[in-house]
């Protein structure tokens, strides 16, 4: 639905290096419960039976981070190409700020945190080319900047969303190559994290949201 820009074409070129291995791509817009695709420019849809949280769940990269840890612990080097291929595909078809996967800072924070962990393992295992490493770093930085510009802060009703924003900033600013800017983000996120513990939790540890599910999540 959109033309690839010059940077997307560079990422696509890296992705196509894995084409001969016949790796599987993911439909990042598919609600498998409904059997329908969301369009890249869709916003949150109500009263049509389509749940945006289904493709959101896949785009968190939680399945890829688990697979990456499994590959690391069990020396399954053959899994790394699949992981890289999936991430490069996501970056190509989901440019920053465009589409359903850039609507919510919490979703971006979860994905950016998982991408940081995955990239860390891939670097440790020497599985990223210089160009791939730069692409992954750039994507993590895009995630960090998006969260900074869309913090889900409220003076009265801060909840698990803002807490996730802060933890995501903490993870990404710690992982990315050091700079004074990232040091300032780390300091900000640590201070905010301590503030949110006081704001969002009671002295007995219970969450002010009054939800067991969100309590466990937070």
C-alpha positions in Angstrom: 0.0 0.0 0.0 3.0 2.3 0.1 6.1 2.7 -2.1 9.4 1.6 -0.6 11.7 4.5 0.2 15.5 4.3 -0.3 16.2 3.0 3.1 13.5 0.3 2.9 15.1 -0.8 -0.4 18.4 -1.2 1.3 16.8 -3.4 4.0 14.9 -5.3 1.3 18.3 -6.0 -0.4 19.6 -7.6 2.8 16.4 -9.6 3.3 16.6 -11.0 -0.2 20.0 -12.6 0.6 18.0 -15.2 2.6 15.4 -15.8 -0.2 17.2 -18.9 -1.5 16.8 -20.6 1.9 13.1 -20.5 1.4 12.4 -19.1 4.9 8.8 -18.4 5.9 7.6 -14.8 6.2 4.9 -13.6 8.6 1.7 -11.7 7.6 2.1 -8.8 10.2 -1.5 -7.6 9.5 -3.5 -10.8 9.8 -6.2 -11.4 12.4 -6.2 -15.2 12.3 -9.2 -15.4 14.6 -11.3 -13.5 12.1 -9.5 -14.6 9.0 -9.0 -11.1 7.7 -6.1 -8.7 7.1 -5.9 -5.2 8.6 -4.6 -2.6 6.1 -1.4 -0.9 6.9 -3.1 2.5 7.3 -5.9 1.2 9.5 -6.5 2.6 12.9 -8.1 0.7 15.8 -11.3 -0.8 14.4 -14.5 -1.1 16.5 -17.7 -3.1 16.0 -16.4 -5.1 13.0 -15.2 -8.2 14.8 -11.6 -7.5 13.9 -9.1 -7.5 16.9 -6.0 -5.4 16.3 -4.4 -7.1 19.3 -4.0 -10.3 17.3 -1.4 -8.9 14.8 0.0 -6.7 17.6 0.8 -9.8 19.6 2.9 -11.2 16.7 4.6 -7.9 16.1 5.9 -7.8 19.7 8.6 -10.3 18.6 8.1 -12.4 21.7 8.1 -15.6 19.7 11.4 -14.5 18.1 13.1 -13.6 21.3 12.1 -17.1 22.8 13.4 -18.8 19.6 16.6 -16.8 19.8 17.2 -17.8 23.5 16.5 -21.4 22.6 18.9 -21.3 19.7 21.6 -19.8 21.9 21.2 -22.3 24.7 21.0 -25.3 22.4 23.4 -24.2 19.7 20.7 -24.3 17.0 22.6 -21.9 14.6 20.2 -22.8 11.8 17.4 -20.8 13.6 19.3 -17.5 13.4 18.7 -17.0 9.7 14.9 -17.4 10.2 15.0 -14.8 13.1 17.0 -12.3 11.0 14.7 -12.8 7.9 11.6 -12.2 10.0 13.0 -9.0 11.5 14.2 -7.6 8.2 10.8 -8.4 6.7 9.1 -6.5 9.5 11.4 -3.5 9.1 10.7 -3.4 5.3 6.9 -3.5 5.5 6.4 -1.5 8.8 8.4 1.8 8.5 8.5 3.9 11.6 5.3 5.8 12.5 3.3 4.2 9.6 0.7 1.6 10.1 -1.0 -0.5 12.9 2.3 -1.4 14.5 3.2 2.2 15.3 0.0 3.2 17.0 0.8 2.4 20.5 4.0 3.2 22.5 3.6 0.2 24.7 3.6 -2.2 21.7 6.6 -0.4 20.4 8.4 -0.7 23.7 7.8 -4.4 24.0 9.0 -5.0 20.4 12.0 -2.7 20.9 13.0 -4.5 24.1 12.8 -7.9 22.4 14.7 -6.7 19.4 17.5 -5.5 21.7 17.8 -8.9 23.4 17.7 -10.6 20.0 20.4 -8.3 18.6 22.5 -8.8 21.6 22.5 -12.6 21.2 23.1 -12.3 17.4 26.1 -10.1 18.0 27.5 -12.4 20.7 27.2 -15.3 18.3 28.7 -13.3 15.4 25.6 -13.9 13.3 25.1 -10.3 12.0 27.0 -8.7 9.1 28.0 -5.1 9.6 25.1 -3.9 7.4 22.6 -6.1 9.3 23.9 -4.8 12.7 23.5 -1.2 11.5 19.9 -2.0 10.3 19.0 -3.6 13.7 20.6 -0.7 15.7 18.7 1.8 13.5 15.4 0.0 14.1 16.0 -0.1 17.9 16.8 3.6 17.8 13.6 4.3 15.8 11.6 2.4 18.5 13.3 4.4 21.3 12.6 7.8 19.6 9.0 6.8 18.9 8.4 6.1 22.6 10.0 9.4 23.6 7.6 11.2 21.3 4.5 9.3 22.5 4.9 8.6 26.2 1.6 7.4 27.7 1.9 9.6 30.7 -1.0 11.1 32.6 -1.0 13.0 35.9 -3.8 10.9 37.2 -4.2 7.6 35.4 -0.8 6.2 34.6 -0.8 2.4 34.3 0.9 -0.6 32.8 1.3 1.3 29.5 3.5 4.0 30.9 5.4 1.5 33.0 6.1 -0.5 29.8 7.2 2.7 28.0 9.8 3.4 30.8 11.1 -0.2 30.9 11.4 -0.2 27.1 13.4 3.0 27.2 15.6 1.5 29.9 16.4 -1.6 28.0 17.1 0.1 24.6 19.1 3.0 26.0 21.3 0.5 27.9 21.8 -1.7 24.9 22.5 0.8 22.1 26.0 2.1 21.6 26.7 4.6 24.4 26.2 8.4 24.0 25.4 11.4 26.3 21.9 11.4 24.8 21.3 7.7 25.7 22.9 8.2 29.1 20.3 11.0 29.8 17.5 8.6 28.6 18.8 5.9 30.9 18.8 8.3 33.9 15.3 9.6 33.0 13.9 6.1 32.7 15.4 4.9 36.0 14.0 7.9 37.8 10.6 7.4 36.3 10.7 3.7 37.0 11.2 4.3 40.7 8.4 7.0 40.6 6.0 4.6 39.0 6.7 1.9 41.7 5.5 4.4 44.3 2.6 5.7 42.1 1.2 2.4 40.7 1.7 0.0 43.6 0.4 -0.1 47.2 2.7 -0.7 50.1 1.6 -4.4 50.1 2.7 -4.8 46.5 -0.7 -4.8 44.9 -1.3 -2.8 41.7 -3.6 0.2 41.8 -5.2 -1.0 38.5 -7.2 -3.6 40.5 -6.6 -6.3 37.9 -4.8 -9.6 38.6 -3.8 -9.9 35.0 -2.3 -6.4 34.8 -0.8 -6.9 38.3 1.2 -10.0 37.0 2.1 -8.1 33.8 3.4 -5.0 35.6 
